[in-house]
């Protein structure tokens, strides 16, 4: 039998001293250091639990820890296994100060799995069960509640939390959720609050909030957005506004076309053609 197998068998039989000798001879310093931590543990169920962990049998370890009434070790093991329902149940009876943190982790897991309802319940219960002030923990829970509330259609609740938290990354993520749900006006505001002005302008355009879109577009260098707004203004009959935006976007042919067809300003059209050397513009002037 190899030394590694001897060490493992000794761990299973709770023979710590022989296990240490075997693993030391084998050269497994990490195992030796780990085993030395438990060489003075006299309570056999606790020792069995720790040895089961070393033997990579966490479920068996939990069983032994519970027999030993070592609820902290059992809770830590359930946490490592991400078995949050068992961790929560154990915390509720033996470690009330750990309930909030177990629920928050369970909520995050459910959120990743797409169980928004379950995640929301656990985030809210995590906040309610918190026994000591922990601003970062509270913020983490509120961020989760904000995102899930918006996903589930409770926009007032989610948006109110976003305003409270003032987190640019949260605002951008929630803006994306709102955009997917076709809540373009709210998405625009959230993108604006996140600092993503180009997306904010695009959403205001989709929401047909022309004035707010224009205010933001003027703060960006996006040529496509200027062209998009110019077309809106042209359709609405605001030809001067459309000319200004087309010109800012470098769409000189569109400028010439509007000056000739809609504003009757051939003189200005000629100036644009002379300045830009636009062949298409020159054809329109000559027609």
C-alpha distance (Angstrom), angle and dihedral (degrees) to the residues before:
residue distance angle dihedral
X1 . . .
X2 3.81 . .
X3 3.81 121.6 .
X4 3.81 91.8 -112.6
X5 3.80 90.8 54.8
X6 3.78 90.8 46.4
X7 3.79 90.2 52.2
X8 3.79 91.5 49.4
X9 3.82 92.4 48.7
X10 3.80 90.3 49.8
X11 3.80 90.4 51.1
X12 3.80 89.6 52.4
X13 3.81 90.3 49.6
X14 3.83 92.1 45.9
X15 3.81 92.4 -119.3
X16 3.80 95.3 145.2
X17 3.81 98.5 173.2
X18 3.79 94.6 51.7
X19 3.81 91.0 43.0
X20 3.81 90.0 53.8
X21 3.81 91.0 49.6
X22 3.80 92.8 49.1
X23 3.77 95.1 47.5
X24 3.82 91.7 44.0
X25 3.80 89.8 53.6
X26 3.80 89.4 46.0
X27 3.81 90.9 52.5
X28 3.83 97.4 -117.8
X29 3.81 97.2 141.5
X30 3.80 92.8 169.7
X31 3.81 91.5 58.0
X32 3.78 91.3 46.7
X33 3.82 92.7 52.5
X34 3.79 91.0 47.3
X35 3.79 94.0 48.7
X36 3.80 92.7 47.8
X37 3.80 88.6 62.2
X38 3.81 89.7 65.4
X39 3.81 103.5 36.4
X40 3.83 91.0 103.4
X41 3.81 96.5 46.3
X42 3.79 105.3 117.3
X43 3.81 100.5 176.4
X44 3.80 102.0 94.6
X45 3.84 99.2 -153.8
X46 3.84 90.3 51.8
X47 3.79 90.8 45.9
X48 3.80 90.3 49.0
X49 3.78 90.0 52.4
X50 3.78 93.7 52.7
X51 3.79 91.9 45.0
X52 3.81 90.3 51.1
X53 3.80 88.4 55.5
X54 3.79 90.8 51.0
X55 3.81 87.7 48.8
X56 3.83 88.5 53.9
X57 3.82 94.5 -112.7
X58 3.82 102.9 124.5
X59 3.80 96.4 165.1
X60 3.79 90.8 54.5
X61 3.81 88.3 46.3
X62 3.81 90.3 56.1
X63 3.78 90.8 51.9
X64 3.80 91.2 52.9
X65 3.81 93.4 44.8
X66 3.79 90.7 52.7
X67 3.81 90.6 49.2
X68 3.79 87.7 51.5
X69 3.82 91.1 48.3
X70 3.81 86.2 -123.5
X71 3.77 92.0 144.8
X72 3.80 95.2 165.6
X73 3.81 92.1 57.9
X74 3.81 91.1 45.4
X75 3.79 91.2 49.3
X76 3.80 91.7 48.8
X77 3.79 89.9 50.6
X78 3.82 93.8 49.2
X79 3.80 87.3 49.1
X80 3.81 91.6 52.5
X81 3.80 88.8 49.1
X82 3.83 89.7 48.3
X83 3.81 88.8 -128.0
X84 3.76 90.8 147.8
X85 3.80 99.6 170.0
X86 3.81 90.7 57.6
X87 3.80 90.4 43.3
X88 3.80 91.6 51.4
X89 3.80 93.3 47.2
X90 3.80 91.0 50.3
X91 3.80 92.8 45.7
X92 3.80 92.0 50.7
X93 3.80 91.1 59.6
X94 3.80 103.4 31.1
X95 3.83 111.3 15.3
X96 3.83 111.9 31.7
X97 3.80 91.1 169.0
X98 3.83 89.4 63.4
X99 3.82 97.2 50.9
X100 3.80 95.8 88.6
X101 3.77 94.2 51.0
X102 3.80 93.8 46.3
X103 3.80 90.8 49.6
X104 3.79 92.3 48.8
X105 3.81 91.3 52.2
X106 3.80 90.5 46.7
X107 3.81 89.7 50.0
X108 3.80 91.4 51.9
X109 3.81 90.3 50.4
X110 3.82 92.3 49.4
X111 3.81 90.5 47.4
X112 3.81 90.4 55.5
X113 3.80 89.5 49.2
X114 3.81 90.8 52.5
X115 3.82 95.6 -111.6
X116 3.80 94.1 135.9
X117 3.79 95.8 167.1
X118 3.79 93.7 52.0
X119 3.79 91.7 43.8
X120 3.80 92.4 51.2
X121 3.81 92.4 50.6
X122 3.79 91.9 50.5
X123 3.81 94.9 46.0
X124 3.80 89.9 51.9
X125 3.81 93.3 45.5
X126 3.80 89.5 47.9
X127 3.80 89.8 57.8
X128 3.79 92.7 44.6
X129 3.81 93.1 50.6
X130 3.81 95.8 48.4
X131 3.79 107.7 123.0
X132 3.81 101.0 -173.5
X133 3.78 131.6 36.5
X134 3.81 111.8 -90.4
X135 3.79 111.6 164.3
X136 3.81 95.8 -174.1
X137 3.80 92.0 49.7
X138 3.80 91.4 47.8
X139 3.79 90.0 49.4
X140 3.80 91.9 50.9
X141 3.81 91.1 52.4
X142 3.79 93.2 46.2
X143 3.81 91.0 50.6
X144 3.80 89.0 54.2
X145 3.80 92.0 46.9
X146 3.81 91.7 49.0
X147 3.81 94.2 52.4
X148 3.79 95.0 44.0
X149 3.81 93.8 45.1
X150 3.80 89.8 56.0
X151 3.81 92.0 45.8
X152 3.79 89.7 52.0
X153 3.81 93.3 48.5
X154 3.80 99.8 -104.5
X155 3.80 92.3 127.3
X156 3.84 98.0 162.8
X157 3.80 91.5 56.5
X158 3.79 95.2 43.4
X159 3.80 95.8 44.5
X160 3.81 91.8 46.9
X161 3.81 89.8 55.4
X162 3.80 91.0 48.1
X163 3.78 90.2 53.6
X164 3.80 90.0 48.6
X165 3.81 95.2 48.5
X166 3.83 98.0 41.8
X167 3.78 92.4 -159.2
X168 3.84 113.9 158.3
X169 3.81 93.5 -156.0
X170 3.80 91.4 49.8
X171 3.79 90.7 47.1
X172 3.80 92.0 52.8
X173 3.80 93.3 46.7
X174 3.80 91.8 48.6
X175 3.80 89.9 46.2
X176 3.79 88.3 57.6
X177 3.81 90.7 51.0
X178 3.81 90.3 49.5
X179 3.80 90.9 48.2
X180 3.81 90.7 52.6
X181 3.80 88.2 51.6
X182 3.83 90.2 49.7
X183 3.81 93.0 -116.7
X184 3.77 89.1 140.0
X185 3.80 99.8 166.1
X186 3.81 93.4 51.6
X187 3.81 89.8 42.3
X188 3.80 89.8 53.4
X189 3.79 92.3 53.3
X190 3.79 92.2 47.8
X191 3.81 92.6 48.9
X192 3.80 88.2 48.9
X193 3.80 91.1 51.3
X194 3.80 90.0 48.5
X195 3.80 90.7 54.6
X196 3.82 94.9 -112.8
X197 3.80 95.7 128.8
X198 3.80 97.2 169.5
X199 3.79 92.2 56.5
X200 3.80 89.9 43.0
X201 3.81 91.2 54.3
X202 3.80 91.6 46.6
X203 3.80 90.8 52.2
X204 3.82 93.1 47.3
X205 3.80 87.5 52.8
X206 3.80 91.1 51.1
X207 3.81 88.6 48.5
X208 3.83 89.0 50.4
X209 3.78 90.5 -122.5
X210 3.79 92.5 144.0
X211 3.80 99.2 171.7
X212 3.79 94.8 51.1
X213 3.79 90.2 43.4
X214 3.80 91.2 53.5
X215 3.80 93.0 48.4
X216 3.80 90.4 55.8
X217 3.81 97.1 39.1
X218 3.80 89.0 58.3
X219 3.81 87.7 60.4
X220 3.82 93.6 53.4
X221 3.78 134.6 65.1
X222 3.80 94.3 -134.8
X223 3.79 111.0 136.7
X224 3.85 95.4 -174.4
X225 3.81 90.7 56.0
X226 3.79 91.2 50.1
X227 3.78 90.0 51.5
X228 3.80 91.2 48.1
X229 3.80 92.1 51.5
X230 3.81 90.9 44.3
X231 3.81 89.7 57.3
X232 3.81 89.2 50.6
X233 3.78 91.3 51.9
X234 3.78 91.6 46.0
X235 3.79 91.3 52.5
X236 3.80 89.5 48.8
X237 3.80 91.7 51.7
X238 3.81 96.3 -109.5
X239 3.79 93.3 131.6
X240 3.80 96.7 162.7
X241 3.80 90.3 53.3
X242 3.80 90.2 47.0
X243 3.82 91.4 50.3
X244 3.80 91.1 51.7
X245 3.81 92.3 51.5
X246 3.81 95.0 43.0
X247 3.78 89.0 51.0
X248 3.81 92.4 49.2
X249 3.81 88.6 51.1
X250 3.79 92.9 50.2
X251 3.81 92.9 -114.9
X252 3.79 93.4 142.2
X253 3.80 97.2 163.5
X254 3.81 89.9 56.7
X255 3.82 89.0 49.8
X256 3.81 91.6 52.9
X257 3.80 91.9 45.9
X258 3.81 93.6 53.7
X259 3.79 93.6 43.4
X260 3.79 89.8 54.2
X261 3.79 102.8 35.8
X262 3.79 104.7 31.6
X263 3.80 108.6 21.1
X264 3.81 100.7 32.6
X265 3.81 90.7 -135.4
X266 3.77 102.7 140.7
X267 3.79 90.1 159.5
X268 3.77 92.8 59.9
X269 3.80 91.2 43.3
X270 3.79 89.6 56.1
X271 3.80 90.7 49.9
X272 3.79 90.4 53.1
X273 3.82 91.8 49.3
X274 3.81 91.9 48.5
X275 3.80 91.7 48.6
X276 3.80 98.1 44.2
X277 3.84 100.2 31.8
X278 3.81 88.5 -135.8
X279 3.80 110.1 176.7
X280 3.80 92.9 -164.1
X281 3.79 89.7 49.0
X282 3.79 90.8 50.6
X283 3.82 89.8 53.0
X284 3.80 90.4 52.4
X285 3.82 92.2 49.7
X286 3.81 91.6 48.3
X287 3.81 94.6 47.5
